[in-house]
Every structure is written in C-alpha cells, then in structure tokens.
Amino acid sequence: MPDGEIAPRTGAVSYADGRKSVIVYGKSTAAQVAGFTVVTLTGRVTEGLGAGGKARAALSGCCPRSPRRRA
C-alpha cells in the first residue's frame, strides 16, 4: 500500500435524532507532539447522513516513555 494508506476501516456514527452514518476510512497520518501521539483518519461517508461527503477523525493518546538506559 502507498504511504499513509491503510486497510479500509469502517466506523459508524449515531446522531441524537436516531439517524446514522457509516464511514469508511482509507488513509491515516500520525505525529508525535510533546509526548502525545495524534492519529488522523480520512475517508468518505458511504451511507446515511452526509453520504458521499468527506470524513475526518482525530485520535490522540499519551505514549509511555521509553525506559532509560543505564550507563
């Protein structure tokens, strides 16, 4: 797969009014900033509200520190 492309992942969104959307994510980027990893997924809404539109999700988390080596 070309750089940044991932095996397609499917996500679902449920809205307060009961409507739903299905999103297929096919690309990702990751960056580490100040000890946090931020992953951005991009894809398309395939079903429901916003079908055919672009979708983007960002996830972040704290990375454990690497153990320090003793001299």
All heavy atoms as TSV, in Angstrom:
chain	resi	resn	atom	element	x	y	z
A	1	MET	N	N	0.840	-1.189	0.000
A	1	MET	CA	C	0.000	0.000	0.000
A	1	MET	C	C	0.881	1.247	0.000
A	1	MET	O	O	1.895	1.268	0.675
A	1	MET	CB	C	-0.858	0.022	1.262
A	1	MET	CG	C	-2.048	-0.857	1.207
A	1	MET	SD	S	-3.027	-0.648	2.698
A	1	MET	CE	C	-3.786	-2.244	2.677
A	2	PRO	N	N	0.477	2.270	-0.714
A	2	PRO	CA	C	1.229	3.521	-0.683
A	2	PRO	C	C	1.275	4.097	0.723
A	2	PRO	O	O	0.409	3.822	1.556
A	2	PRO	CB	C	0.443	4.431	-1.629
A	2	PRO	CG	C	-0.309	3.501	-2.516
A	2	PRO	CD	C	-0.607	2.290	-1.674
A	3	ASP	N	N	2.303	4.903	0.981
A	3	ASP	CA	C	2.482	5.507	2.299
A	3	ASP	C	C	1.226	6.246	2.736
A	3	ASP	O	O	0.652	7.016	1.977
A	3	ASP	CB	C	3.658	6.486	2.232
A	3	ASP	CG	C	4.079	6.963	3.596
A	3	ASP	OD1	O	3.938	6.193	4.560
A	3	ASP	OD2	O	4.552	8.096	3.696
A	4	GLY	N	N	0.793	6.000	3.951
A	4	GLY	CA	C	-0.378	6.669	4.503
A	4	GLY	C	C	-1.685	5.950	4.275
A	4	GLY	O	O	-2.670	6.236	4.927
A	5	GLU	N	N	-1.708	5.010	3.331
A	5	GLU	CA	C	-2.946	4.266	3.098
A	5	GLU	C	C	-3.010	3.087	4.058
A	5	GLU	O	O	-2.003	2.496	4.402
A	5	GLU	CB	C	-3.029	3.788	1.651
A	5	GLU	CG	C	-3.301	4.924	0.697
A	5	GLU	CD	C	-3.645	4.444	-0.696
A	5	GLU	OE1	O	-4.099	3.304	-0.851
A	5	GLU	OE2	O	-3.449	5.237	-1.620
A	6	ILE	N	N	-4.207	2.779	4.490
A	6	ILE	CA	C	-4.425	1.676	5.415
A	6	ILE	C	C	-5.488	0.752	4.837
A	6	ILE	O	O	-6.207	1.132	3.922
A	6	ILE	CB	C	-4.886	2.196	6.803
A	6	ILE	CG1	C	-6.193	3.008	6.686
A	6	ILE	CG2	C	-3.801	3.013	7.467
A	6	ILE	CD1	C	-6.800	3.397	8.007
A	7	ALA	N	N	-5.537	-0.460	5.366
A	7	ALA	CA	C	-6.648	-1.336	5.002
A	7	ALA	C	C	-7.919	-0.620	5.444
A	7	ALA	O	O	-7.967	-0.053	6.537
A	7	ALA	CB	C	-6.513	-2.675	5.691
A	8	PRO	N	N	-8.941	-0.565	4.604
A	8	PRO	CA	C	-10.144	0.198	4.952
A	8	PRO	C	C	-10.726	-0.194	6.309
A	8	PRO	O	O	-10.806	-1.366	6.642
A	8	PRO	CB	C	-11.114	-0.139	3.825
A	8	PRO	CG	C	-10.248	-0.514	2.688
A	8	PRO	CD	C	-9.059	-1.195	3.299
A	9	ARG	N	N	-11.051	0.803	7.084
A	9	ARG	CA	C	-11.689	0.630	8.388
A	9	ARG	C	C	-13.048	1.296	8.330
A	9	ARG	O	O	-13.195	2.376	7.766
A	9	ARG	CB	C	-10.866	1.296	9.491
A	9	ARG	CG	C	-9.443	0.839	9.574
A	9	ARG	CD	C	-9.358	-0.389	10.441
A	9	ARG	NE	N	-7.959	-0.713	10.671
A	9	ARG	CZ	C	-7.455	-1.896	10.435
A	9	ARG	NH1	N	-8.202	-2.857	9.979
A	9	ARG	NH2	N	-6.193	-2.145	10.674
A	10	THR	N	N	-14.032	0.658	8.915
A	10	THR	CA	C	-15.386	1.200	8.895
A	10	THR	C	C	-15.764	1.694	10.282
A	10	THR	O	O	-15.479	1.037	11.282
A	10	THR	CB	C	-16.383	0.115	8.450
A	10	THR	OG1	O	-15.995	-0.353	7.165
A	10	THR	CG2	C	-17.787	0.674	8.351
A	11	GLY	N	N	-16.387	2.863	10.320
A	11	GLY	CA	C	-16.883	3.418	11.568
A	11	GLY	C	C	-18.337	3.812	11.405
A	11	GLY	O	O	-18.801	4.063	10.292
A	12	ALA	N	N	-19.056	3.841	12.496
A	12	ALA	CA	C	-20.466	4.247	12.469
A	12	ALA	C	C	-20.666	5.409	13.427
A	12	ALA	O	O	-20.042	5.473	14.482
A	12	ALA	CB	C	-21.361	3.084	12.863
A	13	VAL	N	N	-21.526	6.333	13.017
A	13	VAL	CA	C	-21.868	7.481	13.847
A	13	VAL	C	C	-23.373	7.461	14.049
A	13	VAL	O	O	-24.138	7.319	13.095
A	13	VAL	CB	C	-21.451	8.802	13.158
A	13	VAL	CG1	C	-21.859	9.996	13.999
A	13	VAL	CG2	C	-19.964	8.815	12.884
A	14	SER	N	N	-23.804	7.595	15.298
A	14	SER	CA	C	-25.233	7.693	15.623
A	14	SER	C	C	-25.511	9.091	16.147
A	14	SER	O	O	-24.791	9.583	17.014
A	14	SER	CB	C	-25.606	6.670	16.700
A	14	SER	OG	O	-25.400	5.366	16.221
A	15	TYR	N	N	-26.535	9.703	15.603
A	15	TYR	CA	C	-26.903	11.057	15.996
A	15	TYR	C	C	-28.035	11.028	17.009
A	15	TYR	O	O	-28.776	10.046	17.112
A	15	TYR	CB	C	-27.307	11.862	14.755
A	15	TYR	CG	C	-26.186	11.947	13.738
A	15	TYR	CD1	C	-26.117	11.057	12.673
A	15	TYR	CD2	C	-25.188	12.899	13.870
A	15	TYR	CE1	C	-25.086	11.127	11.745
A	15	TYR	CE2	C	-24.147	12.972	12.953
A	15	TYR	CZ	C	-24.099	12.081	11.898
A	15	TYR	OH	O	-23.074	12.142	11.007
A	16	ALA	N	N	-28.196	12.119	17.753
A	16	ALA	CA	C	-29.211	12.200	18.804
A	16	ALA	C	C	-30.624	11.976	18.275
A	16	ALA	O	O	-31.484	11.463	18.991
A	16	ALA	CB	C	-29.123	13.557	19.513
A	17	ASP	N	N	-30.867	12.334	17.015
A	17	ASP	CA	C	-32.214	12.172	16.459
A	17	ASP	C	C	-32.461	10.772	15.894
A	17	ASP	O	O	-33.490	10.513	15.297
A	17	ASP	CB	C	-32.489	13.232	15.391
A	17	ASP	CG	C	-31.578	13.112	14.179
A	17	ASP	OD1	O	-30.757	12.169	14.120
A	17	ASP	OD2	O	-31.682	13.970	13.286
A	18	GLY	N	N	-31.498	9.851	16.071
A	18	GLY	CA	C	-31.668	8.475	15.635
A	18	GLY	C	C	-31.072	8.158	14.274
A	18	GLY	O	O	-30.952	6.997	13.895
A	19	ARG	N	N	-30.680	9.193	13.518
A	19	ARG	CA	C	-30.068	8.929	12.214
A	19	ARG	C	C	-28.663	8.371	12.411
A	19	ARG	O	O	-28.041	8.570	13.451
A	19	ARG	CB	C	-30.015	10.206	11.380
A	19	ARG	CG	C	-31.407	10.684	10.981
A	19	ARG	CD	C	-31.348	11.870	10.071
A	19	ARG	NE	N	-30.891	13.048	10.840
A	19	ARG	CZ	C	-30.664	14.239	10.309
A	19	ARG	NH1	N	-30.826	14.425	9.013
A	19	ARG	NH2	N	-30.277	15.242	11.058
A	20	LYS	N	N	-28.182	7.680	11.388
A	20	LYS	CA	C	-26.850	7.079	11.457
A	20	LYS	C	C	-26.088	7.328	10.167
A	20	LYS	O	O	-26.680	7.578	9.127
A	20	LYS	CB	C	-26.946	5.574	11.687
A	20	LYS	CG	C	-27.561	5.216	13.022
A	20	LYS	CD	C	-27.593	3.722	13.236
A	20	LYS	CE	C	-28.236	3.449	14.587
A	20	LYS	NZ	N	-28.225	2.044	14.934
A	21	SER	N	N	-24.771	7.241	10.249
A	21	SER	CA	C	-23.902	7.319	9.087
A	21	SER	C	C	-22.858	6.229	9.201
A	21	SER	O	O	-22.451	5.854	10.303
A	21	SER	CB	C	-23.180	8.673	9.017
A	21	SER	OG	O	-24.098	9.715	8.801
A	22	VAL	N	N	-22.416	5.720	8.053
A	22	VAL	CA	C	-21.324	4.756	8.006
A	22	VAL	C	C	-20.175	5.422	7.265
A	22	VAL	O	O	-20.364	6.012	6.202
A	22	VAL	CB	C	-21.745	3.455	7.284
A	22	VAL	CG1	C	-20.569	2.504	7.141
A	22	VAL	CG2	C	-22.885	2.786	8.036
A	23	ILE	N	N	-18.987	5.332	7.844
A	23	ILE	CA	C	-17.807	5.969	7.275
A	23	ILE	C	C	-16.750	4.914	7.017
A	23	ILE	O	O	-16.502	4.058	7.869
A	23	ILE	CB	C	-17.247	7.040	8.240
A	23	ILE	CG1	C	-18.331	8.079	8.554
A	23	ILE	CG2	C	-16.000	7.689	7.659
A	23	ILE	CD1	C	-18.000	8.976	9.710
A	24	VAL	N	N	-16.128	4.980	5.837
A	24	VAL	CA	C	-15.013	4.095	5.515
A	24	VAL	C	C	-13.750	4.955	5.473
A	24	VAL	O	O	-13.648	5.883	4.671
A	24	VAL	CB	C	-15.222	3.365	4.174
A	24	VAL	CG1	C	-13.996	2.533	3.821
A	24	VAL	CG2	C	-16.453	2.478	4.247
A	25	TYR	N	N	-12.826	4.669	6.395
A	25	TYR	CA	C	-11.558	5.381	6.465
A	25	TYR	C	C	-10.513	4.596	5.681
A	25	TYR	O	O	-10.369	3.395	5.865
A	25	TYR	CB	C	-11.094	5.526	7.910
A	25	TYR	CG	C	-12.024	6.348	8.759
A	25	TYR	CD1	C	-12.896	5.756	9.658
A	25	TYR	CD2	C	-12.026	7.729	8.658
A	25	TYR	CE1	C	-13.747	6.511	10.444
A	25	TYR	CE2	C	-12.879	8.496	9.432
A	25	TYR	CZ	C	-13.727	7.885	10.326
A	25	TYR	OH	O	-14.572	8.630	11.090
A	26	GLY	N	N	-9.764	5.276	4.800
A	26	GLY	CA	C	-8.780	4.587	3.988
A	26	GLY	C	C	-7.396	5.204	4.013
A	26	GLY	O	O	-6.486	4.744	3.344
A	27	LYS	N	N	-7.208	6.255	4.812
A	27	LYS	CA	C	-5.912	6.913	4.870
A	27	LYS	C	C	-5.679	7.420	6.291
A	27	LYS	O	O	-6.617	7.818	6.976
A	27	LYS	CB	C	-5.884	8.080	3.881
A	27	LYS	CG	C	-4.512	8.600	3.597
A	27	LYS	CD	C	-4.542	9.536	2.407
A	27	LYS	CE	C	-3.112	9.841	2.020
A	27	LYS	NZ	N	-3.043	10.707	0.859
A	28	SER	N	N	-4.412	7.394	6.707
A	28	SER	CA	C	-4.099	7.881	8.048
A	28	SER	C	C	-2.757	8.586	8.061
A	28	SER	O	O	-1.895	8.333	7.223
A	28	SER	CB	C	-4.075	6.730	9.050
A	28	SER	OG	O	-2.958	5.897	8.798
A	29	THR	N	N	-2.613	9.484	9.012
A	29	THR	CA	C	-1.325	10.104	9.303
A	29	THR	C	C	-1.147	10.076	10.809
A	29	THR	O	O	-2.130	10.080	11.565
A	29	THR	CB	C	-1.246	11.566	8.807
A	29	THR	OG1	O	-2.302	12.316	9.408
A	29	THR	CG2	C	-1.360	11.657	7.306
A	30	ALA	N	N	0.087	10.038	11.240
A	30	ALA	CA	C	0.371	10.031	12.673
A	30	ALA	C	C	1.524	10.977	12.954
A	30	ALA	O	O	2.448	11.106	12.149
A	30	ALA	CB	C	0.719	8.627	13.141
A	31	ALA	N	N	1.459	11.637	14.094
A	31	ALA	CA	C	2.520	12.543	14.510
A	31	ALA	C	C	2.643	12.470	16.024
A	31	ALA	O	O	1.657	12.235	16.724
A	31	ALA	CB	C	2.212	13.964	14.086
A	32	GLN	N	N	3.847	12.662	16.508
A	32	GLN	CA	C	4.050	12.698	17.941
A	32	GLN	C	C	4.448	14.117	18.324
A	32	GLN	O	O	5.382	14.679	17.766
A	32	GLN	CB	C	5.131	11.711	18.368
A	32	GLN	CG	C	5.141	11.496	19.856
A	32	GLN	CD	C	5.950	10.285	20.263
A	32	GLN	OE1	O	6.764	9.796	19.499
A	32	GLN	NE2	N	5.728	9.815	21.462
A	33	VAL	N	N	3.687	14.683	19.255
A	33	VAL	CA	C	3.898	16.057	19.679
A	33	VAL	C	C	3.871	16.107	21.191
A	33	VAL	O	O	2.879	15.698	21.809
A	33	VAL	CB	C	2.800	16.989	19.106
A	33	VAL	CG1	C	3.014	18.418	19.553
A	33	VAL	CG2	C	2.734	16.889	17.596
A	34	ALA	N	N	4.941	16.579	21.785
A	34	ALA	CA	C	5.026	16.764	23.243
A	34	ALA	C	C	4.587	15.527	24.018
A	34	ALA	O	O	3.863	15.615	25.002
A	34	ALA	CB	C	4.209	17.987	23.662
A	35	GLY	N	N	4.997	14.352	23.563
A	35	GLY	CA	C	4.673	13.122	24.271
A	35	GLY	C	C	3.319	12.522	23.938
A	35	GLY	O	O	2.954	11.487	24.460
A	36	PHE	N	N	2.574	13.156	23.068
A	36	PHE	CA	C	1.282	12.629	22.646
A	36	PHE	C	C	1.380	12.165	21.200
A	36	PHE	O	O	2.051	12.780	20.381
A	36	PHE	CB	C	0.181	13.700	22.728
A	36	PHE	CG	C	-0.250	13.997	24.113
A	36	PHE	CD1	C	0.386	14.964	24.866
A	36	PHE	CD2	C	-1.307	13.306	24.679
A	36	PHE	CE1	C	-0.014	15.244	26.157
A	36	PHE	CE2	C	-1.718	13.575	25.966
A	36	PHE	CZ	C	-1.066	14.544	26.709
A	37	THR	N	N	0.681	11.089	20.891
A	37	THR	CA	C	0.569	10.650	19.510
A	37	THR	C	C	-0.802	11.067	19.004
A	37	THR	O	O	-1.806	10.818	19.659
A	37	THR	CB	C	0.725	9.124	19.393
A	37	THR	OG1	O	2.024	8.763	19.867
A	37	THR	CG2	C	0.572	8.666	17.954
A	38	VAL	N	N	-0.817	11.732	17.854
A	38	VAL	CA	C	-2.067	12.160	17.235
A	38	VAL	C	C	-2.192	11.426	15.901
A	38	VAL	O	O	-1.303	11.504	15.056
A	38	VAL	CB	C	-2.088	13.685	17.007
A	38	VAL	CG1	C	-3.384	14.101	16.331
A	38	VAL	CG2	C	-1.902	14.420	18.322
A	39	VAL	N	N	-3.283	10.695	15.736
A	39	VAL	CA	C	-3.554	9.964	14.503
A	39	VAL	C	C	-4.780	10.598	13.852
A	39	VAL	O	O	-5.801	10.792	14.509
A	39	VAL	CB	C	-3.826	8.463	14.772
A	39	VAL	CG1	C	-4.175	7.737	13.490
A	39	VAL	CG2	C	-2.626	7.823	15.461
A	40	THR	N	N	-4.665	10.920	12.574
A	40	THR	CA	C	-5.784	11.478	11.822
A	40	THR	C	C	-6.196	10.480	10.752
A	40	THR	O	O	-5.355	10.025	9.975
A	40	THR	CB	C	-5.405	12.817	11.169
A	40	THR	OG1	O	-4.960	13.714	12.190
A	40	THR	CG2	C	-6.593	13.432	10.449
A	41	LEU	N	N	-7.473	10.120	10.737
A	41	LEU	CA	C	-8.029	9.213	9.732
A	41	LEU	C	C	-8.870	10.028	8.770
A	41	LEU	O	O	-9.631	10.910	9.191
A	41	LEU	CB	C	-8.918	8.162	10.394
A	41	LEU	CG	C	-8.278	7.280	11.459
A	41	LEU	CD1	C	-9.348	6.470	12.179
A	41	LEU	CD2	C	-7.252	6.368	10.837
A	42	THR	N	N	-8.755	9.736	7.479
A	42	THR	CA	C	-9.602	10.409	6.494
A	42	THR	C	C	-10.318	9.360	5.654
A	42	THR	O	O	-9.798	8.272	5.417
A	42	THR	CB	C	-8.788	11.343	5.567
A	42	THR	OG1	O	-7.739	10.600	4.955
A	42	THR	CG2	C	-8.194	12.506	6.327
A	43	GLY	N	N	-11.530	9.695	5.251
A	43	GLY	CA	C	-12.312	8.753	4.476
A	43	GLY	C	C	-13.546	9.392	3.890
A	43	GLY	O	O	-13.621	10.611	3.736
A	44	ARG	N	N	-14.543	8.562	3.595
A	44	ARG	CA	C	-15.797	9.003	2.982
A	44	ARG	C	C	-16.992	8.438	3.734
A	44	ARG	O	O	-16.952	7.320	4.227
A	44	ARG	CB	C	-15.888	8.489	1.552
A	44	ARG	CG	C	-15.046	9.228	0.608
A	44	ARG	CD	C	-15.948	9.853	-0.468
A	44	ARG	NE	N	-15.137	10.674	-1.337
A	44	ARG	CZ	C	-15.216	11.984	-1.402
A	44	ARG	NH1	N	-16.084	12.633	-0.690
A	44	ARG	NH2	N	-14.446	12.664	-2.199
A	45	VAL	N	N	-18.060	9.229	3.778
A	45	VAL	CA	C	-19.325	8.758	4.326
A	45	VAL	C	C	-19.986	7.927	3.227
A	45	VAL	O	O	-20.228	8.430	2.134
A	45	VAL	CB	C	-20.233	9.933	4.746
A	45	VAL	CG1	C	-21.541	9.413	5.323
A	45	VAL	CG2	C	-19.517	10.844	5.731
A	46	THR	N	N	-20.228	6.651	3.506
A	46	THR	CA	C	-20.768	5.767	2.470
A	46	THR	C	C	-22.269	5.550	2.578
A	46	THR	O	O	-22.914	5.195	1.599
A	46	THR	CB	C	-20.067	4.401	2.500
A	46	THR	OG1	O	-20.229	3.816	3.792
A	46	THR	CG2	C	-18.594	4.543	2.179
A	47	GLU	N	N	-22.835	5.738	3.772
A	47	GLU	CA	C	-24.276	5.528	3.973
A	47	GLU	C	C	-24.808	6.544	4.970
A	47	GLU	O	O	-24.097	6.975	5.869
A	47	GLU	CB	C	-24.552	4.134	4.545
A	47	GLU	CG	C	-24.147	2.990	3.658
A	47	GLU	CD	C	-24.369	1.653	4.357
A	47	GLU	OE1	O	-25.314	1.529	5.156
A	47	GLU	OE2	O	-23.571	0.736	4.103
A	48	GLY	N	N	-26.076	6.880	4.821
A	48	GLY	CA	C	-26.760	7.716	5.805
A	48	GLY	C	C	-26.498	9.205	5.614
A	48	GLY	O	O	-26.161	9.667	4.522
A	49	LEU	N	N	-26.648	9.934	6.714
A	49	LEU	CA	C	-26.500	11.384	6.714
A	49	LEU	C	C	-25.124	11.773	6.181
A	49	LEU	O	O	-24.109	11.274	6.639
A	49	LEU	CB	C	-26.679	11.919	8.137
A	49	LEU	CG	C	-26.643	13.426	8.320
A	49	LEU	CD1	C	-27.795	14.083	7.565
A	49	LEU	CD2	C	-26.725	13.773	9.796
A	50	GLY	N	N	-25.093	12.614	5.174
A	50	GLY	CA	C	-23.830	13.080	4.600
A	50	GLY	C	C	-23.199	12.124	3.608
A	50	GLY	O	O	-22.025	12.272	3.273
A	51	ALA	N	N	-23.951	11.145	3.123
A	51	ALA	CA	C	-23.404	10.156	2.192
A	51	ALA	C	C	-22.703	10.839	1.026
A	51	ALA	O	O	-23.214	11.797	0.455
A	51	ALA	CB	C	-24.505	9.234	1.681
A	52	GLY	N	N	-21.513	10.353	0.702
A	52	GLY	CA	C	-20.717	10.923	-0.373
A	52	GLY	C	C	-19.750	11.997	0.073
A	52	GLY	O	O	-18.852	12.382	-0.657
A	53	GLY	N	N	-19.925	12.474	1.295
A	53	GLY	CA	C	-19.057	13.531	1.809
A	53	GLY	C	C	-17.761	13.004	2.391
A	53	GLY	O	O	-17.591	11.813	2.613
A	54	LYS	N	N	-16.838	13.915	2.635
A	54	LYS	CA	C	-15.564	13.573	3.251
A	54	LYS	C	C	-15.733	13.462	4.759
A	54	LYS	O	O	-16.583	14.123	5.348
A	54	LYS	CB	C	-14.526	14.640	2.948
A	54	LYS	CG	C	-14.176	14.734	1.486
A	54	LYS	CD	C	-13.156	15.828	1.262
A	54	LYS	CE	C	-12.837	15.977	-0.208
A	54	LYS	NZ	N	-11.868	17.054	-0.451
A	55	ALA	N	N	-14.891	12.625	5.355
A	55	ALA	CA	C	-14.923	12.468	6.811
A	55	ALA	C	C	-13.499	12.488	7.340
A	55	ALA	O	O	-12.569	12.041	6.666
A	55	ALA	CB	C	-15.598	11.159	7.185
A	56	ARG	N	N	-13.340	12.998	8.544
A	56	ARG	CA	C	-12.029	13.012	9.180
A	56	ARG	C	C	-12.220	12.810	10.673
A	56	ARG	O	O	-13.132	13.377	11.276
A	56	ARG	CB	C	-11.338	14.338	8.916
A	56	ARG	CG	C	-9.880	14.308	9.315
A	56	ARG	CD	C	-9.151	15.449	8.708
A	56	ARG	NE	N	-9.246	16.590	9.607
A	56	ARG	CZ	C	-8.529	17.690	9.467
A	56	ARG	NH1	N	-7.708	17.808	8.466
A	56	ARG	NH2	N	-8.658	18.660	10.319
A	57	ALA	N	N	-11.358	11.996	11.250
A	57	ALA	CA	C	-11.396	11.762	12.696
A	57	ALA	C	C	-9.983	11.889	13.231
A	57	ALA	O	O	-9.020	11.474	12.581
A	57	ALA	CB	C	-11.946	10.375	12.995
A	58	ALA	N	N	-9.849	12.469	14.402
A	58	ALA	CA	C	-8.543	12.596	15.041
A	58	ALA	C	C	-8.586	11.885	16.386
A	58	ALA	O	O	-9.536	12.037	17.151
A	58	ALA	CB	C	-8.184	14.065	15.229
A	59	LEU	N	N	-7.568	11.104	16.637
A	59	LEU	CA	C	-7.436	10.375	17.895
A	59	LEU	C	C	-6.108	10.754	18.521
A	59	LEU	O	O	-5.112	10.923	17.810
A	59	LEU	CB	C	-7.443	8.863	17.630
A	59	LEU	CG	C	-8.557	8.344	16.735
A	59	LEU	CD1	C	-8.219	6.961	16.226
A	59	LEU	CD2	C	-9.849	8.318	17.513
A	60	SER	N	N	-6.084	10.888	19.823
A	60	SER	CA	C	-4.813	11.198	20.474
A	60	SER	C	C	-4.669	10.372	21.734
A	60	SER	O	O	-5.643	9.922	22.323
A	60	SER	CB	C	-4.727	12.690	20.801
A	60	SER	OG	O	-5.727	13.051	21.722
A	61	GLY	N	N	-3.432	10.157	22.095
A	61	GLY	CA	C	-3.160	9.395	23.308
A	61	GLY	C	C	-1.753	9.665	23.790
A	61	GLY	O	O	-0.891	10.120	23.040
A	62	CYS	N	N	-1.544	9.385	25.026
A	62	CYS	CA	C	-0.243	9.585	25.644
A	62	CYS	C	C	0.603	8.334	25.443
A	62	CYS	O	O	0.135	7.221	25.648
A	62	CYS	CB	C	-0.437	9.871	27.127
A	62	CYS	SG	S	1.100	10.252	27.956
A	63	CYS	N	N	1.809	8.542	25.000
A	63	CYS	CA	C	2.728	7.410	24.797
A	63	CYS	C	C	3.544	7.186	26.060
A	63	CYS	O	O	4.043	8.141	26.647
A	63	CYS	CB	C	3.693	7.706	23.660
A	63	CYS	SG	S	2.882	7.871	22.097
A	64	PRO	N	N	3.692	5.925	26.448
A	64	PRO	CA	C	4.556	5.667	27.598
A	64	PRO	C	C	5.991	6.016	27.246
A	64	PRO	O	O	6.408	5.891	26.097
A	64	PRO	CB	C	4.391	4.170	27.845
A	64	PRO	CG	C	3.852	3.623	26.583
A	64	PRO	CD	C	3.125	4.741	25.886
A	65	ARG	N	N	6.723	6.468	28.223
A	65	ARG	CA	C	8.118	6.818	27.988
A	65	ARG	C	C	8.943	5.562	27.802
A	65	ARG	O	O	8.681	4.529	28.411
A	65	ARG	CB	C	8.675	7.594	29.165
A	65	ARG	CG	C	8.171	8.993	29.222
A	65	ARG	CD	C	8.941	9.728	30.263
A	65	ARG	NE	N	8.650	11.150	30.142
A	65	ARG	CZ	C	9.089	12.048	30.990
A	65	ARG	NH1	N	9.823	11.696	32.012
A	65	ARG	NH2	N	8.786	13.298	30.814
A	66	SER	N	N	9.963	5.691	26.978
A	66	SER	CA	C	10.891	4.590	26.805
A	66	SER	C	C	11.710	4.440	28.074
A	66	SER	O	O	12.073	5.433	28.710
A	66	SER	CB	C	11.846	4.879	25.654
A	66	SER	OG	O	11.137	5.121	24.478
A	67	PRO	N	N	12.029	3.213	28.450
A	67	PRO	CA	C	12.870	3.050	29.635
A	67	PRO	C	C	14.244	3.654	29.384
A	67	PRO	O	O	14.779	3.554	28.293
A	67	PRO	CB	C	12.952	1.547	29.833
A	67	PRO	CG	C	12.375	0.929	28.623
A	67	PRO	CD	C	11.645	1.983	27.856
A	68	ARG	N	N	14.775	4.318	30.386
A	68	ARG	CA	C	16.102	4.920	30.248
A	68	ARG	C	C	17.168	3.844	30.391
A	68	ARG	O	O	17.048	2.954	31.232
A	68	ARG	CB	C	16.317	5.992	31.301
A	68	ARG	CG	C	15.457	7.189	31.081
A	68	ARG	CD	C	15.830	8.261	32.053
A	68	ARG	NE	N	15.006	9.448	31.804
A	68	ARG	CZ	C	15.152	10.566	32.451
A	68	ARG	NH1	N	16.070	10.676	33.385
A	68	ARG	NH2	N	14.391	11.583	32.177
A	69	ARG	N	N	18.167	3.984	29.577
A	69	ARG	CA	C	19.289	3.034	29.666
A	69	ARG	C	C	20.263	3.535	30.724
A	69	ARG	O	O	20.526	4.718	30.828
A	69	ARG	CB	C	20.006	2.938	28.322
A	69	ARG	CG	C	19.164	2.293	27.279
A	69	ARG	CD	C	19.979	2.096	26.046
A	69	ARG	NE	N	19.147	1.446	25.036
A	69	ARG	CZ	C	19.576	1.107	23.853
A	69	ARG	NH1	N	20.819	1.363	23.517
A	69	ARG	NH2	N	18.786	0.526	22.996
A	70	ARG	N	N	20.769	2.610	31.465
A	70	ARG	CA	C	21.778	2.964	32.460
A	70	ARG	C	C	23.159	2.847	31.838
A	70	ARG	O	O	23.418	1.915	31.079
A	70	ARG	CB	C	21.684	2.047	33.662
A	70	ARG	CG	C	20.386	2.270	34.398
A	70	ARG	CD	C	20.332	1.408	35.614
A	70	ARG	NE	N	19.049	1.613	36.256
A	70	ARG	CZ	C	18.881	1.638	37.554
A	70	ARG	NH1	N	19.908	1.442	38.341
A	70	ARG	NH2	N	17.706	1.832	38.068
A	71	ALA	N	N	24.007	3.765	32.170
A	71	ALA	CA	C	25.371	3.759	31.613
A	71	ALA	C	C	26.248	2.733	32.307
A	71	ALA	O	O	26.021	2.278	33.360
A	71	ALA	CB	C	25.990	5.142	31.731
